[in-house]
């Protein structure tokens, strides 16, 4: 099968979409499929980094197009980069050999990339797969980027509905997202629910205080409360930051933020404005060593914005559980996160704005002995190994594609 994937983000980008798409395409290639991907020549997190125009990696042929390099400074700069990628993608598709395509796989980064892919697939009578990582215009409306009844929102909804109706297969991440899609376009056939998987090849199983990342960053014996990944506008961290302010004089706690994103500036502002020595900010870690950074935490933070259930899917919960860490969830109920945590005892779950409750829960967590904390994490790991094993989930998507 000749498969062409469309995504602005691909290896060696560190964003979650890149890592999951890389895993899937390389697995498809290993099974004998001819796999190509069109992505951006510019690094998603650091626009100063420029990749090769053409490259092969693990039998996947990568074709990268040049785009603008404004980066993620604000929504206007991101929009310009998104639009430039869509334009360059369209030009690339116009000259792409049609006989070398059987299936087109489109994602949601940037918005409308799959609209272009679905339009092209229909015009050339190819099959189209939509891997739905998030939903538009719902997310832009929740974020306050656009008004619900605006022309922009109606246009995005119309284009999104076109993708849903003209996809041969839709891969969605949870039941809430699946239910919302069905309501939008009254579709049930050709829609499968497969969550994404932890993107790490190893797990740190050594002694807690000997973890190299903990040692190198002088975490000592502090209780490390870690948020690792994209600090997205959709996943507020104000409640966590307010808790850090309340616990500023409790030397047992250290709040560690790893990654980048729009909301990282809020973290920096809190650290400066409140003179918070208990907040540490670190850059993204390489995938081949991320098990050390994630493994250095005592509890991993997962945030989901109010009004975002079914529209986006913070997948960091899977990695945190897979390495055997307790979860601190901040967000609405019910959600796919609370569905998981309801089956896993003694993790922390609070709503946005309830920083006092979060402080109380963290203080109780601090009173637990290490064996009790480990037991919470071990129960999470057992659950993740049963339901979120990477090889199983990747095989499910590959099987769905091969069955088309």
Buried (B, 14 or more C-beta within 10 A) or exposed (E): BBBBBBBBBBBBBBBBBBBBBBBBBBBBBEBEBBBBBBBBBBBBBBBEEBBEEEBEBEBBBBBBBEBBBBBBEEBEBBBBBBBBBBBBBBEBBEEBEEEEBBBBBBBBBBBBBBBBBBBBBEEEEBBBBBBBBBBBBBBBBBBEBBEEEEEEBEEBBEBBBBBBEBBBBBBBBBEBBBEBBBEBBEBEEBBEBBBBBBBBEEBBEEEBEEBBBBEEBEBEEBBBBBBBBBBBBBBBBBBBBBBBBBBBEBEEBBBBBBBBBBBBEBBEEBBEEBEBEBBBBBEBBEBEBBBBBBBBBBBBBBBBBEBBBBBBBBBBBBBBBBBBBBBBBBBBBEBBBBEBBEEBEBBBBBBBBBBEBBBBBBBEBBEBEEEEBBBBBEBBBEBBEEBBBBEEBBBBBBEBBEEE
